[in-house]
Amino acid sequence: MRNRLALSPMCQYSATNGFANDYHIAHYAKFAIGGFGLVMVEATSVAPEGRITHGDLGIWNDMQVDGLERIATIIKTNNALAGIQIGHAGPRASTLQPWHGNTPIPAETELAGEHAWPTVSASSITCEPRDIAPVALDDTGLDRMKGEFVAAARRAVRAGFDVIEVHSAHGFLLNSFLSPLTNERSDAYGGSRENRMRFPLEVVSAIRAAIPESMPLFVRISAVDGSRDRWTIEDSVAYAHELSALGVDVVDNSSGGFGVFHYPMGYGFQVPYAERIKRDVPVATMAVGLIVDAKQAEDIVTSGRADIVAIGHAALRDP
């Protein structure tokens, strides 16, 4: 990286049937031209039913590789590294695009093509009262999902990306296994923290084995659930130890996803999570969340609180 700044992956909800278009080329080029060291493409779904909305990018089909390769190429042509976040929305899937309400897609909608689809999760628990109950994945579903993540990672390599990030935060599928708020399984993937970490770690391990050894692998985590008495920073330290042992290079520290957020929020409010994991785990960290000023970002790096600073909405305002 030419510097320690990364563009945080941010959904644009502007794809066509999962395919990238000219909007994405223009959108991501401006951040590379603007000087970011790493430009991370938004959450890109490993399966059609893994999209948050109909407008999400996809990487479940070989035909989608060409459009993603165009994005990676324009980023790298402008001297930034190209990254892509791959994930599955799990219980957060099948919603309307934000400008149409950001609510679960109703059974009957006036929006052409906006048909709902069944969602999956660790358990049949809704994230919010308005959500439709997901289907708990059985053993066959878990194996299929793992294969979809691996196939997506291989497509990302073919598309020419320099970095892959696995999304295990924000109430998405992998996060639904980690959090006791949404995991009530009684098999090897539920109950204890060790069991709840099992499936996300299996996915990460399979991806690490499928991509070049020299390719950096990031994992985004929700360092804490919204509720203080559920998934905690101590749980994330344990998770990060396991991720590091599997060959993960960077833990990207966000928060929230399930429950009302009970933690203080303000400028750089998630930086302490990155700092704690960097201190306690032999892994590099990325800090993100209300980092809006150049001096603020510089201080995070020079003080050793994180190795990389990710900028989100501030970058949308000023790429």
VOBA-1610 file (N, C-alpha, C; in pm, whole numbers, padded with zeros to 5 digits, always signed):
BEGIN
Met+00084-00119+00000Met+00000+00000+00000Met+00087+00124+00000Arg+00047+00223-00079Arg+00124+00348-00085Arg+00101+00433+00040Asn-00001+00401+00118Asn-00026+00464+00247Asn-00114+00371+00329Arg-00151+00413+00448Arg-00229+00326+00538Arg-00379+00352+00533Leu-00425+00418+00426Leu-00567+00447+00412Leu-00636+00346+00322Ala-00749+00295+00367Ala-00831+00205+00286Ala-00971+00264+00273Leu-01030+00244+00154Leu-01172+00274+00141Leu-01249+00160+00204Ser-01336+00192+00299Ser-01417+00089+00362Ser-01521+00039+00262Pro-01549-00092+00259Pro-01652-00142+00168Pro-01789-00086+00206Met-01857-00026+00107Met-01988+00035+00130Met-02082-00003+00016Cys-02193-00066+00051Cys-02289-00110-00050Cys-02343+00008-00130Gln-02353-00011-00261Gln-02408+00092-00350Gln-02546+00055-00403Tyr-02586-00070-00393Tyr-02720-00114-00432Tyr-02754-00076-00576Ser-02653-00081-00663Ser-02671-00029-00799Ser-02634-00130-00906Ala-02619-00256-00869Ala-02588-00360-00967Ala-02715-00402-01041Thr-02695-00470-01152Thr-02805-00522-01232Thr-02800-00674-01231Asn-02892-00737-01161Asn-02892-00883-01147Asn-02758-00935-01097Gly-02696-00859-01009Gly-02568-00898-00952Gly-02447-00856-01032Phe-02466-00801-01151Phe-02355-00765-01239Phe-02313-00620-01219Ala-02183-00597-01223Ala-02129-00461-01218Ala-02161-00388-01348Asn-02167-00255-01341Asn-02192-00174-01459Asn-02103-00049-01456Asp-02127+00043-01547Asp-02039+00160-01558Asp-02041+00245-01432Tyr-02152+00243-01359Tyr-02155+00318-01233Tyr-02041+00275-01142His-02021+00144-01130His-01919+00094-01039His-01778+00133-01084Ile-01757+00136-01215Ile-01626+00177-01266Ile-01597+00320-01224Ala-01693+00409-01247Ala-01674+00550-01211Ala-01662+00568-01060His-01745+00494-00987His-01747+00508-00841His-01613+00471-00779Tyr-01559+00354-00814Tyr-01436+00308-00750Tyr-01312+00375-00805Ala-01316+00418-00930Ala-01200+00488-00986Ala-01168+00614-00909Lys-01270+00686-00865Lys-01245+00816-00802Lys-01168+00804-00671Phe-01183+00692-00601Phe-01110+00675-00475Phe-00963+00641-00501Ala-00938+00563-00606Ala-00799+00535-00642Ala-00731+00663-00689Ile-00799+00740-00771Ile-00745+00869-00818Ile-00726+00962-00699Gly-00816+00953-00601Gly-00808+01040-00484Gly-00693+01009-00391Gly-00631+00890-00404Gly-00509+00864-00329Gly-00513+00753-00227Phe-00623+00680-00217Phe-00628+00570-00120Phe-00523+00464-00153Gly-00469+00402-00048Gly-00374+00294-00068Gly-00443+00164-00107Leu-00564+00142-00053Leu-00643+00023-00081Leu-00787+00066-00103Val-00844+00024-00214Val-00986+00051-00242Val-01060-00081-00233Met-01150-00091-00134Met-01222-00215-00109Met-01361-00207-00170Val-01390-00299-00260Val-01521-00306-00322Val-01624-00357-00221Glu-01743-00306-00235Glu-01854-00335-00144Glu-01881-00484-00124Ala-01962-00515-00022Ala-02003-00653+00004Ala-02061-00714-00123Thr-01997-00819-00171Thr-02032-00884-00297Thr-02077-01026-00264Ser-02198-01059-00305Ser-02262-01181-00254Ser-02210-01307-00322Val-02191-01410-00240Val-02143-01539-00290Val-02257-01624-00346Ala-02382-01579-00330Ala-02498-01654-00379Ala-02611-01555-00406Pro-02700-01586-00501Pro-02811-01494-00530Pro-02894-01461-00406Glu-02922-01563-00324Glu-03003-01540-00205Glu-02923-01476-00092Gly-02795-01454-00114Gly-02711-01389-00014Gly-02706-01238-00028Arg-02778-01183-00127Arg-02780-01039-00145Arg-02869-00971-00039Ile-02829-00854+00003Ile-02916-00774+00089Ile-03037-00728+00008Thr-03010-00676-00112Thr-03114-00626-00200Thr-03090-00677-00342His-03185-00651-00429His-03168-00686-00570His-03055-00606-00634Gly-03012-00497-00573Gly-02908-00413-00631Gly-02767-00448-00588Asp-02751-00556-00511Asp-02617-00591-00463Asp-02532-00653-00573Leu-02402-00627-00565Leu-02307-00696-00653Leu-02302-00844-00619Gly-02272-00926-00720Gly-02260-01069-00698Gly-02131-01125-00753Ile-02090-01239-00696Ile-01971-01309-00743Ile-01997-01460-00738Trp-02125-01496-00764Trp-02165-01637-00762Trp-02161-01700-00900Asn-02131-01623-01002Asn-02141-01668-01140Asn-02012-01632-01214Asp-01959-01725-01292Asp-01836-01697-01367Asp-01853-01578-01461Met-01974-01555-01508Met-01997-01444-01601Met-01985-01308-01533Gln-01989-01307-01400Gln-01975-01181-01327Gln-01830-01137-01313Val-01738-01226-01346Val-01596-01197-01326Val-01550-01082-01414Asp-01595-01075-01538Asp-01548-00971-01630Asp-01576-00831-01575Gly-01696-00807-01525Gly-01729-00676-01471Gly-01647-00642-01347Leu-01626-00742-01262Leu-01544-00720-01143Leu-01398-00695-01181Glu-01353-00763-01286Glu-01216-00742-01334Glu-01197-00599-01383Arg-01300-00543-01446Arg-01292-00403-01490Arg-01273-00310-01370Ile-01345-00339-01261Ile-01330-00257-01141Ile-01189-00269-01085Ala-01140-00393-01070Ala-01006-00414-01016Ala-00901-00345-01103Thr-00918-00353-01233Thr-00820-00294-01325Thr-00816-00143-01312Ile-00932-00076-01307Ile-00933+00070-01298Ile-00873+00117-01166Ile-00894+00040-01060Ile-00834+00075-00931Ile-00682+00063-00939Lys-00634-00048-00992Lys-00489-00072-00995Lys-00419+00019-01095Thr-00488+00053-01204Thr-00430+00145-01302Thr-00400+00280-01239Asn-00475+00315-01136Asn-00457+00442-01067Asn-00381+00425-00935Asn-00296+00320-00930Asn-00193+00304-00827Asn-00242+00273-00686Ala-00365+00221-00677Ala-00412+00169-00548Ala-00419+00017-00557Leu-00422-00049-00443Leu-00451-00192-00441Leu-00602-00211-00447Ala-00643-00319-00510Ala-00785-00348-00526Ala-00825-00461-00432Gly-00924-00435-00348Gly-00976-00537-00258Gly-01123-00560-00284Ile-01174-00674-00240Ile-01316-00703-00252Ile-01362-00775-00127Gln-01478-00734-00077Gln-01537-00800+00039Gln-01642-00899-00011Ile-01628-01026+00028Ile-01726-01127-00012Ile-01807-01168+00111Gly-01935-01192+00089Gly-02018-01226+00204Gly-02153-01281+00164His-02231-01311+00263His-02368-01361+00247His-02451-01293+00354Ala-02559-01225+00313Ala-02635-01144+00407Ala-02714-01226+00507Gly-02736-01356+00480Gly-02806-01440+00577Gly-02941-01383+00613Pro-02967-01360+00743Pro-03099-01310+00785Pro-03125-01166+00744Arg-03021-01095+00697Arg-03037-00955+00654Arg-03072-00945+00506Ala-03090-01057+00441Ala-03116-01057+00297Ala-03262-01026+00266Ser-03290-01017+00134Ser-03427-00999+00083Ser-03494-00872+00135Thr-03422-00759+00124Thr-03479-00630+00162Thr-03485-00536+00042Leu-03566-00434+00056Leu-03573-00331-00046Leu-03450-00241-00040Gln-03413-00184-00153Gln-03303-00087-00154Gln-03337+00029-00061Pro-03234+00094-00003Pro-03260+00196+00099Pro-03358+00305+00055Trp-03347+00346-00072Trp-03435+00454-00117Trp-03579+00407-00141His-03603+00277-00126His-03739+00224-00132His-03788+00180+00006Gly-03709+00206+00110Gly-03755+00180+00246Gly-03667+00092+00331Asn-03576+00013+00269Asn-03482-00069+00345Asn-03554-00166+00440Thr-03670-00213+00397Thr-03749-00308+00476Thr-03756-00441+00402Pro-03792-00549+00470Pro-03808-00676+00399Pro-03901-00660+00279Ile-03865-00724+00169Ile-03946-00713+00048Ile-04082-00775+00073Pro-04190-00699+00054Pro-04322-00757+00077Pro-04356-00863-00028Ala-04447-00951+00007Ala-04485-01059-00085Ala-04536-01003-00217Glu-04606-00891-00210Glu-04654-00826-00332Glu-04599-00683-00331Thr-04526-00648-00434Thr-04467-00516-00442Thr-04487-00459-00581Glu-04496-00327-00588Glu-04514-00260-00716Glu-04382-00247-00791Leu-04271-00274-00723Leu-04140-00257-00787Leu-04110-00377-00875Ala-04092-00353-01002Ala-04069-00462-01097Ala-03944-00540-01059Gly-03959-00672-01050Gly-03845-00757-01021Gly-03809-00768-00875Glu-03870-00690-00789Glu-03834-00690-00647Glu-03911-00800-00573His-03886-00923-00612His-03954-01034-00547His-03873-01083-00428Ala-03941-01120-00322Ala-03873-01169-00202Ala-03821-01309-00225Trp-03726-01351-00141Trp-03676-01488-00144Trp-03651-01535-00001Pro-03650-01666+00024Pro-03627-01716+00159Pro-03487-01680+00208Thr-03477-01650+00336Thr-03348-01618+00396Thr-03302-01734+00485Val-03170-01738+00510Val-03112-01845+00592Val-03027-01783+00702Ser-03004-01860+00806Ser-02928-01811+00920Ser-02880-01930+01002Ala-02815-01898+01115Ala-02774-02004+01207Ala-02897-02070+01270Ser-02997-01989+01304Ser-03121-02037+01366Ser-03238-01961+01306Ser-03358-02007+01336Ser-03478-01942+01282Ser-03522-01826+01372Ile-03430-01730+01390Ile-03455-01616+01476Ile-03450-01489+01393Thr-03550-01403+01409Thr-03549-01276+01336Thr-03454-01178+01404Cys-03387-01096+01322Cys-03295-00995+01376Cys-03373-00881+01439Glu-03483-00843+01376Glu-03566-00734+01423Glu-03711-00778+01410Pro-03802-00717+01488Pro-03943-00760+01483Pro-04004-00757+01343Arg-03956-00666+01258Arg-04016-00654+01125Arg-03967-00763+01029Asp-03861-00832+01062Asp-03800-00928+00970Asp-03883-01056+00959Ile-03863-01124+00845Ile-03923-01255+00823Ile-03828-01361+00880Ala-03881-01459+00949Ala-03796-01561+01013Ala-03716-01637+00907Pro-03585-01649+00927Pro-03502-01724+00832Pro-03511-01873+00858Val-03456-01950+00765Val-03447-02095+00779Val-03309-02130+00834Ala-03304-02212+00937Ala-03176-02255+00993Ala-03107-02350+00895Leu-02981-02327+00867Leu-02907-02412+00774Leu-02881-02549+00835Asp-02909-02654+00758Asp-02874-02789+00802Asp-02733-02823+00750Asp-02689-02946+00775Asp-02553-02984+00737Asp-02530-02970+00586Thr-02629-03007+00507Thr-02616-02994+00362Thr-02603-02846+00323Gly-02683-02761+00387Gly-02676-02618+00359Gly-02543-02559+00400Leu-02489-02603+00512Leu-02359-02553+00557Leu-02250-02589+00457Asp-02251-02712+00409Asp-02151-02755+00311Asp-02165-02675+00181Arg-02289-02654+00138Arg-02312-02577+00016Arg-02261-02435+00032Met-02290-02375+00148Met-02250-02237+00173Met-02098-02224+00174Lys-02032-02319+00236Lys-01886-02316+00240Lys-01829-02323+00097Gly-01887-02408+00015Gly-01844-02419-00124Gly-01867-02291-00201Glu-01976-02220-00171Glu-02005-02094-00241Glu-01903-01987-00203Phe-01863-01982-00077Phe-01760-01886-00036Phe-01628-01917-00106Val-01591-02043-00112Val-01464-02081-00176Val-01466-02047-00325Ala-01576-02081-00392Ala-01586-02051-00536Ala-01579-01901-00560Ala-01642-01822-00472Ala-01638-01677-00486Ala-01496-01624-00469Ala-01425-01677-00371Ala-01287-01634-00349Ala-01200-01664-00471Arg-01219-01780-00531Arg-01142-01814-00651Arg-01175-01719-00766Arg-01302-01681-00777Arg-01338-01584-00882Arg-01274-01448-00855Ala-01265-01410-00728Ala-01200-01283-00694Ala-01053-01284-00735Val-00988-01397-00718Val-00848-01410-00763Val-00841-01394-00914Arg-00932-01463-00986Arg-00934-01455-01132Arg-00961-01312-01179Ala-01041-01238-01104Ala-01074-01100-01143Ala-00958-01004-01120Gly-00854-01049-01051Gly-00735-00966-01035Gly-00729-00884-00908Phe-00813-00915-00811Phe-00807-00839-00686Phe-00682-00875-00607Asp-00630-00777-00534Asp-00509-00796-00454Asp-00540-00847-00314Val-00660-00818-00265Val-00699-00849-00127Val-00842-00903-00128Ile-00867-01004-00046Ile-01003-01052-00022Ile-01036-01029+00125Glu-01156-00976+00149Glu-01206-00963+00287Glu-01332-01046+00301Val-01337-01127+00406Val-01456-01207+00437Val-01543-01129+00535His-01671-01117+00502His-01764-01040+00585His-01823-01130+00692Ser-01782-01109+00817Ser-01844-01184+00928Ser-01893-01087+01035Ala-01953-00976+00989Ala-02001-00871+01080Ala-02144-00834+01045His-02198-00736+01120His-02319-00661+01085His-02445-00745+01068Gly-02451-00858+01136Gly-02571-00940+01127Gly-02580-01027+01005Phe-02472-01033+00927Phe-02471-01118+00808Phe-02461-01265+00852Leu-02457-01354+00754Leu-02467-01496+00783Leu-02363-01545+00884Leu-02235-01517+00859Leu-02132-01569+00949Leu-02147-01510+01088Asn-02186-01383+01095Asn-02208-01319+01223Asn-02325-01383+01299Ser-02422-01435+01224Ser-02537-01497+01289Ser-02497-01625+01365Phe-02389-01689+01322Phe-02337-01805+01396Phe-02263-01761+01521Leu-02190-01650+01512Leu-02109-01605+01625Leu-02194-01555+01741Ser-02299-01480+01712Ser-02374-01412+01817Ser-02471-01506+01888Pro-02470-01506+02021Pro-02569-01585+02094Pro-02710-01528+02080Leu-02723-01407+02027Leu-02855-01349+02004Leu-02928-01420+01890Thr-02852-01481+01799Thr-02913-01543+01681Thr-02874-01690+01662Asn-02792-01742+01749Asn-02752-01881+01738Asn-02805-01959+01858Glu-02909-02038+01832Glu-02965-02125+01936Glu-02955-02271+01895Arg-02853-02302+01816Arg-02835-02440+01768Arg-02793-02531+01883Ser-02827-02659+01868Ser-02789-02758+01970Ser-02688-02859+01915Asp-02636-02832+01792Asp-02537-02923+01734Asp-02397-02868+01757Ala-02300-02912+01678Ala-02161-02872+01695Ala-02137-02726+01660Tyr-02238-02659+01604Tyr-02223-02519+01563Tyr-02299-02423+01654Gly-02341-02469+01770Gly-02413-02383+01863Gly-02376-02413+02007Gly-02418-02323+02094Gly-02392-02343+02237Gly-02272-02263+02283Ser-02159-02329+02302Ser-02040-02263+02353Ser-01982-02166+02249Arg-01899-02076+02295Arg-01832-01984+02201Arg-01749-02061+02099Glu-01681-02165+02144Glu-01601-02246+02053Glu-01689-02303+01942Asn-01806-02352+01976Asn-01896-02408+01876Asn-01952-02300+01784Arg-01986-02185+01840Arg-02043-02077+01758Arg-01941-02021+01659Met-01813-02031+01693Met-01709-01984+01602Met-01678-02086+01493Arg-01723-02210+01511Arg-01678-02320+01426Arg-01706-02297+01277Phe-01830-02263+01242Phe-01861-02250+01099Phe-01790-02132+01035Pro-01791-02011+01094Pro-01713-01903+01033Pro-01566-01939+01015Leu-01508-02009+01112Leu-01367-02047+01102Leu-01347-02151+00992Glu-01442-02242+00976Glu-01432-02340+00867Glu-01435-02269+00731Val-01521-02169+00718Val-01529-02093+00593Val-01398-02021+00565Val-01347-01952+00665Val-01222-01878+00648Val-01107-01972+00615Ser-01101-02086+00684Ser-00995-02184+00659Ser-01001-02235+00515Ala-01122-02262+00467Ala-01138-02313+00330Ala-01097-02207+00228Ile-01129-02082+00255Ile-01089-01974+00164Ile-00937-01958+00164Arg-00878-01960+00282Arg-00732-01944+00292Arg-00661-02053+00211Ala-00715-02174+00213Ala-00653-02285+00140Ala-00675-02274-00010Ala-00778-02199-00051Ala-00814-02193-00192Ala-00748-02079-00269Ile-00693-01981-00198Ile-00633-01865-00264Ile-00482-01870-00249Pro-00407-01794-00331Pro-00261-01799-00321Pro-00211-01765-00181Glu-00108-01834-00140Glu-00053-01813-00005Glu-00010-01669+00016Ser+00034-01604-00093Ser+00084-01467-00083Ser-00028-01363-00083Met-00151-01405-00103Met-00262-01309-00113Met-00314-01274+00025Pro-00317-01145+00060Pro-00366-01106+00192Pro-00514-01138+00210Leu-00547-01189+00327Leu-00685-01221+00361Leu-00725-01139+00483Phe-00831-01058+00466Phe-00887-00978+00574Phe-01017-01045+00619Val-01056-01021+00744Val-01188-01060+00793Val-01247-00942+00869Arg-01367-00901+00827Arg-01436-00794+00901Arg-01520-00858+01010Ile-01510-00806+01131Ile-01586-00857+01244Ile-01668-00745+01307Ser-01776-00784+01373Ser-01843-00696+01467Ser-01778-00722+01602Ala-01692-00632+01644Ala-01615-00655+01767Ala-01705-00671+01889Val-01823-00607+01885Val-01924-00624+01990Val-02061-00628+01924Asp-02153-00706+01984Asp-02294-00695+01947Asp-02346-00562+01998Gly-02470-00532+01963Gly-02529-00412+02021Gly-02547-00427+02172Ser-02588-00546+02216Ser-02615-00569+02357Ser-02486-00603+02432Arg-02464-00537+02542Arg-02338-00554+02616Arg-02317-00695+02670Asp-02427-00767+02699Asp-02412-00897+02764Asp-02407-01012+02665Arg-02385-00984+02538Arg-02380-01089+02437Arg-02239-01103+02383Trp-02218-01091+02250Trp-02083-01100+02194Trp-02005-00977+02237Thr-01890-00999+02302Thr-01813-00890+02361Thr-01675-00880+02297Ile-01600-00777+02336Ile-01465-00762+02283Ile-01376-00879+02326Glu-01402-00935+02444Glu-01326-01053+02486Glu-01352-01171+02392Asp-01477-01186+02347Asp-01508-01290+02249Asp-01434-01263+02118Ser-01427-01136+02079Ser-01360-01102+01953Ser-01210-01126+01961Val-01151-01105+02077Val-01009-01136+02094Val-00987-01286+02073Ala-01074-01368+02130Ala-01062-01513+02111Ala-01081-01550+01964Tyr-01178-01489+01898Tyr-01204-01513+01756Tyr-01084-01471+01672Ala-01027-01355+01704Ala-00911-01306+01629Ala-00790-01397+01645His-00772-01456+01764His-00664-01553+01783His-00680-01671+01686Glu-00803-01720+01674Glu-00828-01833+01584Glu-00810-01791+01438Leu-00855-01671+01402Leu-00837-01622+01266Leu-00689-01609+01232Ser-00612-01554+01324Ser-00469-01539+01302Ser-00401-01674+01281Ala-00442-01774+01360Ala-00384-01907+01348Ala-00414-01971+01213Leu-00524-01929+01150Leu-00561-01982+01019Leu-00491-01910+00904Gly-00418-01804+00935Gly-00348-01732+00830Gly-00414-01604+00785Val-00510-01554+00864Val-00571-01424+00833Val-00468-01315+00863Asp-00458-01219+00772Asp-00355-01115+00784Asp-00403-00990+00856Val-00531-00955+00837Val-00584-00832+00896Val-00725-00857+00949Val-00751-00813+01072Val-00886-00814+01128Val-00938-00672+01121Asp-01051-00656+01052Asp-01115-00527+01027Asp-01227-00512+01130Asn-01216-00410+01214Asn-01297-00402+01335Asn-01412-00302+01325Ser-01530-00357+01304Ser-01652-00277+01309Ser-01730-00321+01433Ser-01861-00295+01435Ser-01940-00337+01552Ser-02088-00338+01516Gly-02168-00397+01605Gly-02312-00397+01588Gly-02361-00502+01490Gly-02491-00506+01475Gly-02554-00602+01386Gly-02676-00665+01448Phe-02669-00693+01576Phe-02782-00752+01647Phe-02806-00675+01776Gly-02929-00645+01804Gly-02962-00577+01929Gly-02944-00427+01920Val-03007-00355+02012Val-02989-00210+02021Val-02846-00182+02065Phe-02782-00082+02001Phe-02641-00057+02030Phe-02626+00020+02161His-02567-00045+02260His-02558+00011+02394His-02423+00074+02425Tyr-02337+00085+02325Tyr-02203+00138+02349Tyr-02194+00284+02308Pro-02101+00359+02367Pro-02086+00500+02328Pro-02047+00513+02181Met-02100+00616+02116Met-02065+00643+01977Met-02013+00786+01967Gly-01910+00801+01886Gly-01850+00933+01864Gly-01736+00916+01766Tyr-01659+01020+01743Tyr-01550+01013+01647Tyr-01454+00899+01685Gly-01430+00810+01588Gly-01336+00699+01610Gly-01381+00601+01716Phe-01513+00584+01734Phe-01561+00506+01848Phe-01524+00358+01841Gln-01488+00308+01721Gln-01451+00167+01710Gln-01299+00145+01713Val-01222+00252+01717Val-01076+00239+01719Val-01028+00157+01840Pro-01087+00174+01960Pro-01041+00093+02073Pro-01052-00058+02049Tyr-01146-00100+01966Tyr-01158-00242+01937Tyr-01037-00289+01855Ala-01000-00211+01754Ala-00882-00245+01675Ala-00757-00243+01762Glu-00749-00145+01852Glu-00634-00132+01940Glu-00622-00253+02033Arg-00734-00296+02089Arg-00732-00410+02182Arg-00687-00537+02111Ile-00740-00563+01991Ile-00702-00685+01920Ile-00557-00676+01873Lys-00513-00560+01828Lys-00372-00544+01788Lys-00279-00570+01906Arg-00321-00529+02025Arg-00239-00548+02146Arg-00232-00694+02189Asp-00346-00766+02177Asp-00357-00898+02237Asp-00340-01014+02141Val-00340-00987+02011Val-00339-01094+01911Val-00228-01067+01808Pro-00155-01169+01765Pro-00051-01148+01664Pro-00111-01135+01523Val-00182-01024+01502Val-00246-00999+01372Val-00253-00848+01351Ala-00246-00805+01227Ala-00263-00663+01197Ala-00412-00628+01205Thr-00441-00501+01231Thr-00580-00458+01245Thr-00609-00337+01157Met-00739-00325+01122Met-00788-00209+01052Met-00896-00145+01138Ala-00889-00012+01150Ala-00986+00063+01230Ala-01081+00137+01136Val-01208+00143+01174Val-01308+00208+01091Val-01417+00266+01181Gly-01484+00372+01135Gly-01598+00424+01208Gly-01581+00566+01255Leu-01647+00660+01188Leu-01641+00802+01221Leu-01497+00853+01232Ile-01416+00810+01137Ile-01281+00867+01118Ile-01296+00965+01002Val-01289+01094+01033Val-01332+01195+00935Val-01225+01300+00906Asp-01112+01294+00976Asp-01013+01401+00965Asp-00875+01340+00943Ala-00794+01405+00860Ala-00662+01352+00827Ala-00572+01340+00951Lys-00575+01439+01038Lys-00492+01434+01159Lys-00539+01320+01250Gln-00669+01301+01258Gln-00725+01191+01337Gln-00675+01057+01283Ala-00681+01039+01152Ala-00637+00915+01090Ala-00487+00893+01111Glu-00408+00998+01093Glu-00264+00988+01110Glu-00228+00948+01253Asp-00300+01004+01349Asp-00271+00973+01490Asp-00300+00827+01522Ile-00404+00770+01462Ile-00438+00630+01487Ile-00323+00539+01445Val-00261+00571+01332Val-00152+00488+01282Val-00023+00515+01359Thr+00013+00642+01375Thr+00142+00674+01437Thr+00146+00637+01585Ser+00031+00635+01650Ser+00026+00595+01790Ser+00018+00444+01807Gly+00011+00372+01695Gly+00010+00227+01701Gly-00122+00165+01741Arg-00232+00239+01727Arg-00362+00186+01767Arg-00421+00092+01662Ala-00379+00108+01537Ala-00420+00019+01428Ala-00317+00031+01317Asp-00316-00068+01229Asp-00219-00069+01119Asp-00272-00001+00994Ile-00404-00006+00975Ile-00469+00054+00859Ile-00592+00130+00908Val-00620+00243+00845Val-00739+00321+00875Val-00832+00314+00755Ala-00956+00270+00780Ala-01057+00263+00675Ala-01151+00381+00686Ile-01175+00447+00575Ile-01263+00563+00568Ile-01389+00524+00491Gly-01505+00556+00547Gly-01631+00522+00483Gly-01702+00644+00428His-01802+00690+00504His-01887+00798+00453His-01812+00928+00428Ala-01707+00954+00505Ala-01628+01075+00478Ala-01567+01071+00339Ala-01535+00951+00293Ala-01478+00937+00158Ala-01583+00958+00049Leu-01709+00921+00079Leu-01815+00949-00017Leu-01831+01099-00036Arg-01815+01173+00072Arg-01828+01319+00064Arg-01706+01381-00004Asp-01589+01322+00018Asp-01465+01378-00039Asp-01370+01266-00074Pro-01382+01211-00198Pro-01295+01099-00236Pro-01148+01137-00248
//
